[in-house]
Amino acid sequence: MMAYEVAATCAFGLEGVVARELKALGYTDVRQDNGSVSFQGDLEAVCRANMWLRSADRVWIRLARFPAATFDELFEGTKAVPFGDLFPRDATFPVDAMSHGSQLTSLPACQAIVKKAAVESMKRKHRVDWFAETGPTHRIRASIVNDVCTLALDTSGAGLHKRGYRTLTAEAPLRETLAAGMVLLSVWNAERAFADPFCGSGTIAIEAAFIGLKRAPGLCREFASEHWPMVGRKRWAAVRAEAEEMFDRATKLAIHGSDVDGDVLKMARYHLKAAGLDERGIFFERKDATEFRSQKKYGVMVTNPPYGERLSERREIEPIYRAFGKAAAALDTWSIYVLTTHPSFDRLFGQSVVRKRKLYNGLLPCTYYQFVGPKPKT
């Protein structure tokens, strides 16, 4: 089976999480870079990475890397890729481009050059002069950094954060991939209680449930490469069957989400049902975060409270952080994880932070404060 260089892109700060996910899938030759994690894998690995990666944004096959300080170099380097062996004759193959620190700065021109060269490469195989592009989409990305071009093929289609269950949008929603990454960075497992007292439309709680039940995040969606002849539906069917078999349909969890906004809680319950998890031990209720209480020991709280970006909003949010910290102080055996942009959240929260991690919520740089409690007694 032919091996490819496969790259999973992700938000800055989640590279280590994606690397651990890939290693858990059995791929050992894993290399981290800023915003991406790469490994060697066959086409089955491409399918499994799309199906199982919880914190990655997309999965790419890297096709070529070559010097591209001029349009001639960009054209010839692209033309050398055997696109005719990869794409069927009717393939639709749009081109995206990005450039950083390079002499080629016109993205439309770069896209046009790569497209023209890909067409010339296709002609060698298919022996025609024109391609209707009515078939499955094979999206090409040309990344030109410091005068070196990397060509990659998008195997995912829609971003991996689109699991299929979240169809209603709350204000400032947290991406599913970041929510999953936050849970994976915590000490939570399915045997422990879980809470999100600022749950909004339920994303963190639902992603935790997926993790606890070994439910593949891609189980209820399609991927671009499902329609590619080079991958084949049989290979994808085998990966889906594996995911269905792994899904734990028996375990009941103890996951609690709460929020003061009744409208977003309606969205959370809707999303829970859409995810097929409405009878799996996950429940949402209307409650202020400062009123959160639990009799359970060694629980885990993962939450994304309001940030208060502007100075006036920050003055309003700080009393909430203080009150939240006082309520959380009673949970002396719990581990608590909070994502916020506030630079002094730990001081307001009133507890000693064990670790801080820089993460990005969209374009917003945030800090993931980790207040890790004692290990459960056996």
FENUR-V320204 format. One record per residue. N is the residue number from 0. RES is the residue in one small letter. SS is DSSP state (~ for helix, > for strand, _ for the rest). Layout:
N & RES & SS
N & RES & SS
This chain:
0 & m & _
1 & m & _
2 & a & _
3 & y & >
4 & e & >
5 & v & >
6 & a & >
7 & a & >
8 & t & >
9 & c & _
10 & a & _
11 & f & _
12 & g & _
13 & l & _
14 & e & ~
15 & g & ~
16 & v & ~
17 & v & ~
18 & a & ~
19 & r & ~
20 & e & ~
21 & l & ~
22 & k & ~
23 & a & ~
24 & l & _
25 & g & _
26 & y & _
27 & t & _
28 & d & _
29 & v & >
30 & r & >
31 & q & >
32 & d & >
33 & n & _
34 & g & _
35 & s & >
36 & v & >
37 & s & >
38 & f & >
39 & q & >
40 & g & >
41 & d & _
42 & l & ~
43 & e & ~
44 & a & ~
45 & v & ~
46 & c & ~
47 & r & ~
48 & a & ~
49 & n & ~
50 & m & ~
51 & w & ~
52 & l & _
53 & r & _
54 & s & _
55 & a & _
56 & d & _
57 & r & >
58 & v & >
59 & w & >
60 & i & >
61 & r & >
62 & l & >
63 & a & >
64 & r & >
65 & f & >
66 & p & >
67 & a & _
68 & a & _
69 & t & _
70 & f & ~
71 & d & ~
72 & e & ~
73 & l & ~
74 & f & ~
75 & e & ~
76 & g & ~
77 & t & ~
78 & k & ~
79 & a & _
80 & v & _
81 & p & _
82 & f & ~
83 & g & ~
84 & d & ~
85 & l & ~
86 & f & _
87 & p & _
88 & r & _
89 & d & _
90 & a & _
91 & t & >
92 & f & _
93 & p & _
94 & v & >
95 & d & >
96 & a & >
97 & m & >
98 & s & >
99 & h & >
100 & g & _
101 & s & _
102 & q & _
103 & l & _
104 & t & _
105 & s & _
106 & l & ~
107 & p & ~
108 & a & ~
109 & c & ~
110 & q & ~
111 & a & ~
112 & i & ~
113 & v & ~
114 & k & ~
115 & k & ~
116 & a & ~
117 & a & ~
118 & v & ~
119 & e & ~
120 & s & ~
121 & m & ~
122 & k & ~
123 & r & ~
124 & k & ~
125 & h & ~
126 & r & _
127 & v & _
128 & d & _
129 & w & _
130 & f & _
131 & a & _
132 & e & _
133 & t & _
134 & g & _
135 & p & _
136 & t & >
137 & h & _
138 & r & >
139 & i & >
140 & r & >
141 & a & >
142 & s & >
143 & i & >
144 & v & >
145 & n & _
146 & d & _
147 & v & >
148 & c & >
149 & t & >
150 & l & >
151 & a & >
152 & l & >
153 & d & >
154 & t & _
155 & s & _
156 & g & _
157 & a & _
158 & g & _
159 & l & _
160 & h & _
161 & k & _
162 & r & _
163 & g & _
164 & y & _
165 & r & _
166 & t & _
167 & l & _
168 & t & _
169 & a & _
170 & e & _
171 & a & _
172 & p & _
173 & l & _
174 & r & _
175 & e & ~
176 & t & ~
177 & l & ~
178 & a & ~
179 & a & ~
180 & g & ~
181 & m & ~
182 & v & ~
183 & l & ~
184 & l & _
185 & s & _
186 & v & _
187 & w & _
188 & n & _
189 & a & _
190 & e & _
191 & r & _
192 & a & _
193 & f & >
194 & a & >
195 & d & >
196 & p & _
197 & f & _
198 & c & _
199 & g & _
200 & s & _
201 & g & _
202 & t & ~
203 & i & ~
204 & a & ~
205 & i & ~
206 & e & ~
207 & a & ~
208 & a & ~
209 & f & ~
210 & i & ~
211 & g & ~
212 & l & _
213 & k & _
214 & r & _
215 & a & _
216 & p & _
217 & g & _
218 & l & _
219 & c & _
220 & r & _
221 & e & _
222 & f & _
223 & a & ~
224 & s & ~
225 & e & ~
226 & h & ~
227 & w & _
228 & p & _
229 & m & _
230 & v & _
231 & g & _
232 & r & ~
233 & k & ~
234 & r & ~
235 & w & ~
236 & a & ~
237 & a & ~
238 & v & ~
239 & r & ~
240 & a & ~
241 & e & ~
242 & a & ~
243 & e & ~
244 & e & ~
245 & m & ~
246 & f & _
247 & d & _
248 & r & _
249 & a & _
250 & t & _
251 & k & _
252 & l & _
253 & a & _
254 & i & >
255 & h & >
256 & g & >
257 & s & >
258 & d & >
259 & v & _
260 & d & _
261 & g & ~
262 & d & ~
263 & v & ~
264 & l & ~
265 & k & ~
266 & m & ~
267 & a & ~
268 & r & ~
269 & y & ~
270 & h & ~
271 & l & ~
272 & k & ~
273 & a & ~
274 & a & _
275 & g & _
276 & l & _
277 & d & _
278 & e & _
279 & r & _
280 & g & _
281 & i & >
282 & f & >
283 & f & >
284 & e & >
285 & r & >
286 & k & _
287 & d & _
288 & a & ~
289 & t & ~
290 & e & ~
291 & f & _
292 & r & _
293 & s & _
294 & q & _
295 & k & _
296 & k & _
297 & y & _
298 & g & _
299 & v & >
300 & m & >
301 & v & >
302 & t & >
303 & n & _
304 & p & _
305 & p & _
306 & y & _
307 & g & _
308 & e & _
309 & r & _
310 & l & ~
311 & s & ~
312 & e & ~
313 & r & ~
314 & r & ~
315 & e & ~
316 & i & ~
317 & e & ~
318 & p & ~
319 & i & ~
320 & y & ~
321 & r & ~
322 & a & ~
323 & f & ~
324 & g & ~
325 & k & ~
326 & a & ~
327 & a & ~
328 & a & _
329 & a & _
330 & l & _
331 & d & _
332 & t & _
333 & w & _
334 & s & >
335 & i & >
336 & y & >
337 & v & >
338 & l & >
339 & t & >
340 & t & _
341 & h & _
342 & p & _
343 & s & _
344 & f & ~
345 & d & ~
346 & r & ~
347 & l & ~
348 & f & ~
349 & g & _
350 & q & _
351 & s & _
352 & v & _
353 & v & _
354 & r & >
355 & k & >
356 & r & >
357 & k & >
358 & l & >
359 & y & >
360 & n & >
361 & g & _
362 & l & _
363 & l & >
364 & p & >
365 & c & >
366 & t & >
367 & y & >
368 & y & >
369 & q & >
370 & f & >
371 & v & _
372 & g & _
373 & p & _
374 & k & _
375 & p & _
376 & k & _
377 & t & _
